[in-house]
Amino acid sequence: MENISRRGFIESGTIAALGMSILPMDLLANNQTKKTVRIGVIGTGGRGTGHVGTLLSIEGTEIIAVCDLTLAKAENAANLCEKAGKIRPKVYCKDENTWKELLDKEKLDCVIIATYWDSHAAIALHAMKNGIYPGIEVPAALTVEDTWKLVETSEKTGIPCMMLENWSFRQDNLAVLNMKRLGMLGEIVHCHCAHSHDCIDHWFFDSKTGDQKWPAEYLLKYNRDQYPTHSVGPVLSWMDINCGDVFTEIYSTASASKGINAYFKRKFGNDHPNANLKYRQGDIITSLLKTKMGKTLVINMDMQLPRPYSNRWMLQGTLGVYDEEKGSIYLEGKSPEYHTWESWKPYEQKFNHQWWPGDLSAQSHGGTDYVMLCQFLDAVKAKGPTPIDVYDSAVMTAIVELSGISIAKNAPVAFPDFTKGKWQTNKPWFAMDKTI
Ligand SMILES: NC(=O)c1ccc[n+]([C@@H]2O[C@H](COP(=O)([O-])OP(=O)(O)OC[C@H]3O[C@@H](n4cnc5c(N)ncnc54)[C@H](O)[C@@H]3O)[C@@H](O)[C@H]2O)c1
């Protein structure tokens, strides 16, 4: 099937063919049948186990099989299911390709992929070929070539493919999207976003010994935006990317790499092997992206210097500006004082998205994982389009390799149009809210 995105479903007349004159949201809502979604989880480390917990809290789900390189981690996930009163999933654990056996043997509706970055694309491709919806942890792939394969395989098989970018589902980001869609910020001109998250001591390296953890090898090998999806996820819909506009180029630059060596000197002394190792990864990556319709976006990756967490989302249009880090907004002609910030919170309440029915803060990542997985599973149940489609997943993912190429060349690089021109006629789909 050509272009299987949510837009593809609408355009190709799937709904019309079903004899329905309703919006896709209604299609999904009406399909909340009693059917149980059969799920596989591949990679049951920190994130995969978190997803198992969230999935267990959602009705109508059954985790059929789990897989990890470490038996204890896969068994732990299976135990969690059993303790929750569900069936015990089958445990797969032999080698790094055992996930294939799982996908070939089990009758699954969808698979959650939460392995290391290097296996995401291969698992998702195999899943789609077997008719299984992949929900892929971030980023969906490491190369533009693999990203294209995800797009083309989704189109060919007709199986939607979603990257699990949870920050797109944040309550504040969705309220901003509602306001943008109501035209309250005017015509959008510019956005800024960042992933400022010191991951040195709890992700890249073991904080007790300083030994390398799984992705640290990427810091030795590459100099690029390794983790762009959390920052750029919500921004795509604010900028109408793939539905009215498209990125045309990316120009990235890197600061010197000082943070990793400084961390090891500070924490383990000058003689620790990592204190003097040469890391290629610059501390701050800044990417400037341009769109066909003349918008600009600045993205920062900032993951190896000591600092509090921040995403610094900012959205600016002809009628105002939203600034997440300031917790503020200014709307020309509406804000009480001329050119003066006002508090964002009342707007978040007033323009709350229908996906946020109440306080979900007790759930992981403040409820975003729950909202995201509910929406993903609704799509799986309905055999319909996923909330984030393969094209948006591809745009977020491609920044990884493209930023590295641009830094190496010290020049702008063309951004691929994964929709092959369909951005010009595609209608917005992500998080369309019937209540606004
Ligand atoms: N969206 C978020 O908020 C968020 C948060 C943390 C991590 N992540 C993403 O989740 C993914 C996993 O991160 P993590 O923190 O859970 O890492 P982790 O190291 O805790 O877990 C990864 C697990 O995958 C397993 N694994 C690796 N290759 C495998 C293979 N071929 N077959 C089976 N199992 C395999 C490992 O044994 C490990 O248990 C990464 O893509 C990361 O970027 C996302």
The ligand as an ORCA input file, in Angstrom:
! r2SCAN-3c Opt
* xyz 0 1
  N      11.508      7.623     25.915
  C      12.167      7.700     27.057
  O      11.833      8.466     27.920
  C      13.353      6.807     27.249
  C      13.974      6.704     28.494
  C      15.059      5.828     28.629
  C      15.489      5.087     27.537
  N      14.871      5.226     26.333
  C      15.282      4.434     25.174
  O      14.947      3.063     25.460
  C      15.905      2.191     24.883
  C      16.487      1.280     25.954
  O      17.099      2.076     26.937
  P      17.273      1.564     28.447
  O      17.569      2.753     29.270
  O      16.131      0.680     28.820
  O      18.587      0.699     28.297
  P      18.947     -0.635     29.111
  O      20.359     -0.905     28.866
  O      18.477     -0.508     30.537
  O      18.027     -1.737     28.427
  C      18.231     -2.218     27.126
  C      17.951     -3.699     27.187
  O      17.941     -4.203     25.854
  C      18.523     -5.499     25.896
  N      18.979     -5.814     24.532
  C      19.918     -5.171     23.809
  N      20.049     -5.747     22.602
  C      19.165     -6.764     22.568
  C      18.829     -7.747     21.598
  N      19.445     -7.807     20.415
  N      17.873     -8.662     21.911
  C      17.245     -8.622     23.106
  N      17.536     -7.730     24.066
  C      18.479     -6.804     23.801
  C      19.654     -5.371     26.892
  O      20.055     -6.614     27.399
  C      19.037     -4.467     27.947
  O      18.430     -5.203     28.993
  C      16.912      3.104     24.183
  O      16.552      3.245     22.859
  C      16.753      4.445     24.872
  O      17.119      5.494     24.049
  C      13.807      6.063     26.181
*
